């Protein structure tokens, strides 16, 4: 094969030239977004091959060609459509049917869905029934059934009011400890050690306090370097780390298990 430029493998797919591939298994597919689509079109305009771009974005060559042909025909950058079925416009007849059934039976949306279907031969999804009832003050929002809100990272208004501390194991097997100020997101101290021990934790914290002073509060997880579990408390009381913070007048805050609001 002429003009061999590179060889890259993604799973079972090998790129052996600019536009030639060896397919040994199905290509791993990932969803495109508008930013990636724009990048694909820009690279096509620069003359790059569809096969190479498909490999980079982990999509099929056919998908790249489809986007490129759409751009060539319209001259407009292709964009993704909103997922899901289009919302159906609510009409007065449907709303009247729902409210009439509710006033007569005083039931919830699921039961009203069945009643309306039996009586009128019209199927209205219970979600749409609930929405109509809520818009007419016949039902209240149900937070437990709503989509869970994404986590919002909180930040203090001023520095030195809260520090975060956390250990992370590196690919080398060593352990990395960082202390970050919540308000400024500044790393006040860090260290790499063979083991994530309480003594190493206190060494880094002592260095940070010596340089910047004591924060008002420190947030950690419930790792043994920071926190003594119930079994340990029965034998030796609070942990060394907790005692250190108490002696320094620093409040210790423990994050909830599996909670993302820490370093």
C-alpha positions as CSV (number, residue, x, y, z in Angstrom):
1,X,0.0,0.0,0.0
2,X,1.5,3.3,-1.0
3,X,2.1,6.4,1.1
4,X,2.0,4.8,4.5
5,X,1.7,7.7,6.9
6,X,0.8,6.1,10.3
7,X,-0.6,3.2,12.1
8,X,-3.0,3.6,15.0
9,X,-5.3,1.1,16.6
10,X,-8.5,1.7,18.5
11,X,-9.7,-1.7,19.8
12,X,-9.7,-3.9,16.7
13,X,-9.6,-1.1,14.1
14,X,-6.2,-0.2,12.5
15,X,-5.4,2.9,10.4
16,X,-2.8,1.9,7.8
17,X,-2.9,5.0,5.6
18,X,-4.7,8.3,5.2
19,X,-8.0,6.8,4.0
20,X,-7.5,3.0,4.4
21,X,-8.5,1.0,7.4
22,X,-8.5,-2.6,8.5
23,X,-11.8,-3.4,10.3
24,X,-11.5,-6.4,12.6
25,X,-14.5,-5.6,14.8
26,X,-17.2,-3.1,15.1
27,X,-16.0,0.5,15.6
28,X,-16.7,1.9,19.1
29,X,-19.4,4.6,18.6
30,X,-19.7,7.7,20.7
31,X,-22.2,10.5,20.4
32,X,-21.2,13.6,18.5
33,X,-22.1,17.0,19.7
34,X,-22.3,20.3,17.8
35,X,-18.7,21.2,18.7
36,X,-17.4,18.0,17.3
37,X,-19.5,18.3,14.2
38,X,-18.1,21.7,13.5
39,X,-14.6,20.4,14.0
40,X,-15.3,17.6,11.5
41,X,-16.5,20.0,8.8
42,X,-13.6,22.3,9.3
43,X,-11.1,19.4,9.0
44,X,-12.9,18.2,5.8
45,X,-12.5,21.7,4.4
46,X,-8.8,21.5,5.1
47,X,-8.7,18.3,3.0
48,X,-8.5,15.5,5.6
49,X,-10.0,12.2,4.8
50,X,-13.3,10.9,6.1
51,X,-11.8,7.7,7.3
52,X,-9.1,9.4,9.4
53,X,-11.7,11.8,10.9
54,X,-14.0,8.9,11.7
55,X,-11.2,7.1,13.6
56,X,-10.4,10.2,15.6
57,X,-14.0,10.8,16.6
58,X,-14.8,7.1,17.0
59,X,-17.7,7.2,14.6
60,X,-18.4,5.5,11.3
61,X,-17.0,6.8,8.1
62,X,-20.6,6.9,6.7
63,X,-21.6,9.3,9.5
64,X,-18.7,11.7,8.6
65,X,-19.7,11.5,4.9
66,X,-23.4,12.1,5.8
67,X,-22.5,15.3,7.7
68,X,-20.1,16.5,4.9
69,X,-22.7,16.0,2.2
70,X,-25.3,17.9,4.3
71,X,-22.9,20.8,4.6
72,X,-22.1,20.7,0.8
73,X,-25.8,20.8,-0.2
74,X,-26.9,23.5,2.3
75,X,-23.8,25.5,3.0
76,X,-24.9,25.5,6.6
77,X,-23.1,23.8,9.5
78,X,-25.1,20.7,10.5
79,X,-26.4,20.7,14.0
80,X,-28.0,18.0,16.2
81,X,-31.7,17.9,16.7
82,X,-33.2,17.9,20.1
83,X,-33.5,14.3,21.4
84,X,-36.8,12.6,22.0
85,X,-40.3,13.0,20.5
86,X,-41.5,16.6,19.9
87,X,-43.8,17.9,22.6
88,X,-47.4,17.9,21.5
89,X,-49.3,21.1,21.8
90,X,-52.0,21.1,24.5
91,X,-55.5,21.8,23.2
92,X,-58.5,23.1,25.1
93,X,-60.5,19.9,24.4
94,X,-57.9,17.7,26.0
95,X,-57.6,20.0,29.0
96,X,-61.3,20.1,29.5
97,X,-61.5,16.3,29.3
98,X,-58.8,16.0,32.0
99,X,-60.3,18.6,34.3
100,X,-63.8,17.1,33.9
101,X,-62.5,13.7,34.8
102,X,-60.6,15.1,37.8
103,X,-63.6,17.0,39.2
104,X,-65.8,13.9,38.9
105,X,-63.4,11.3,40.4
106,X,-60.7,13.3,42.3
107,X,-58.0,10.8,41.4
108,X,-54.4,11.0,40.4
109,X,-53.0,11.1,36.9
110,X,-52.4,7.4,36.5
111,X,-56.1,6.5,37.4
112,X,-57.4,9.4,35.2
113,X,-55.4,8.0,32.3
114,X,-57.3,4.7,32.5
115,X,-60.7,6.4,33.1
116,X,-60.3,8.8,30.1
117,X,-59.2,6.0,27.9
118,X,-62.2,3.8,28.9
119,X,-64.8,6.6,28.7
120,X,-63.7,8.6,25.7
121,X,-61.4,6.1,23.9
122,X,-58.6,8.7,24.0
123,X,-55.2,7.9,25.4
124,X,-53.5,10.7,27.2
125,X,-50.3,9.8,28.9
126,X,-50.4,10.3,32.7
127,X,-47.4,12.6,32.6
128,X,-49.4,15.0,30.4
129,X,-52.5,14.6,32.6
130,X,-50.4,15.5,35.6
131,X,-48.9,18.6,33.8
132,X,-52.4,19.8,32.9
133,X,-53.6,19.3,36.5
134,X,-50.6,21.1,37.9
135,X,-51.1,24.1,35.5
136,X,-54.7,24.4,36.8
137,X,-53.6,24.1,40.4
138,X,-55.2,20.6,40.7
139,X,-51.9,19.0,41.6
140,X,-48.6,19.9,43.2
141,X,-45.1,19.4,42.0
142,X,-43.5,16.1,43.2
143,X,-39.8,16.7,43.7
144,X,-39.1,13.0,44.5
145,X,-40.2,12.2,40.9
146,X,-38.3,15.0,39.2
147,X,-35.0,14.6,37.5
148,X,-32.2,14.8,40.1
149,X,-30.4,18.1,40.2
150,X,-26.8,18.0,39.1
151,X,-24.3,18.7,41.9
152,X,-23.5,22.4,42.5
153,X,-20.0,23.0,43.7
154,X,-20.2,25.4,46.6
155,X,-17.5,28.0,47.2
156,X,-16.9,30.2,50.3
157,X,-16.9,33.9,49.9
158,X,-13.4,34.4,51.4
159,X,-10.2,32.6,51.6
160,X,-9.0,30.8,54.8
161,X,-12.6,30.0,55.8
162,X,-12.4,26.4,54.5
163,X,-9.7,24.1,53.2
164,X,-10.3,20.8,51.4
165,X,-7.9,17.8,52.0
166,X,-7.9,14.5,50.2
167,X,-5.6,11.6,49.3
168,X,-5.4,10.2,45.8
169,X,-3.3,7.2,44.6
170,X,-1.2,7.8,41.5
171,X,-0.6,5.4,38.7
172,X,2.9,4.8,40.1
173,X,1.4,3.4,43.3
174,X,2.4,6.5,45.3
175,X,-0.1,8.6,47.2
176,X,-0.7,12.3,46.5
177,X,-2.2,14.6,49.2
178,X,-3.5,18.1,48.3
179,X,-4.8,20.9,50.5
180,X,-7.0,23.4,48.6
181,X,-8.5,26.7,49.7
182,X,-12.2,26.6,48.9
183,X,-12.8,30.3,48.0
184,X,-9.7,30.8,45.8
185,X,-9.2,27.2,44.7
186,X,-5.5,27.7,45.5
187,X,-3.4,24.7,46.4
188,X,-1.9,25.7,49.7
189,X,0.2,22.5,50.1
190,X,0.7,19.1,48.6
191,X,3.0,16.1,48.9
192,X,3.7,12.7,47.4
193,X,4.4,9.7,49.7
194,X,4.7,6.0,49.5
195,X,1.8,5.6,52.0
196,X,-1.3,7.6,52.8
197,X,-0.7,7.8,56.6
198,X,-1.9,10.1,59.4
199,X,1.7,11.2,60.0
200,X,2.2,12.3,56.4
201,X,-1.2,14.1,56.5
202,X,-0.1,16.1,59.6
203,X,3.3,16.9,58.0
204,X,1.7,18.5,55.0
205,X,-1.0,20.3,57.1
206,X,1.7,21.7,59.5
207,X,3.6,23.1,56.5
208,X,0.5,24.8,55.1
209,X,-0.4,26.3,58.5
210,X,3.1,27.5,59.0
211,X,3.0,29.3,55.7
212,X,-0.6,30.7,55.6
213,X,-2.0,30.3,59.1
214,X,-4.9,28.3,60.4
215,X,-8.1,28.1,58.4
216,X,-11.4,28.2,60.2
217,X,-12.6,24.8,59.0
218,X,-11.2,21.8,57.1
219,X,-13.3,19.4,55.0
220,X,-12.2,15.8,54.6
221,X,-13.7,12.4,53.8
222,X,-13.9,9.6,56.4
223,X,-10.6,8.1,55.6
224,X,-8.6,6.6,58.4
225,X,-6.0,9.3,58.0
226,X,-8.5,11.9,59.0
227,X,-11.2,10.2,61.0
228,X,-11.5,7.5,63.7
229,X,-14.4,5.1,63.1
230,X,-16.5,3.8,66.0
231,X,-14.3,0.8,66.6
232,X,-11.2,3.1,66.9
233,X,-13.1,5.6,69.1
234,X,-13.8,2.8,71.7
235,X,-10.1,2.0,72.0
236,X,-8.2,5.3,71.7
237,X,-10.8,8.2,71.4
238,X,-10.5,10.7,68.6
239,X,-7.9,10.2,65.8
240,X,-4.6,12.1,65.8
241,X,-5.8,14.3,63.0
242,X,-9.0,15.2,64.9
243,X,-7.0,16.0,68.0
244,X,-4.5,18.1,66.0
245,X,-7.4,20.2,64.6
246,X,-9.0,20.5,68.1
247,X,-5.7,21.8,69.5
248,X,-5.4,24.3,66.7
249,X,-8.9,25.5,67.0
250,X,-9.9,24.3,63.6
251,X,-13.4,22.9,63.0
252,X,-13.4,19.5,61.2
253,X,-16.2,18.9,58.6
254,X,-16.9,15.5,57.3
255,X,-18.4,15.1,53.8
256,X,-21.1,12.5,53.2
257,X,-20.2,9.2,51.8
258,X,-19.9,9.2,48.0
259,X,-20.5,13.0,48.0
260,X,-18.6,14.9,45.3
261,X,-18.1,18.2,47.1
262,X,-14.5,17.8,48.0
263,X,-11.1,18.0,46.3
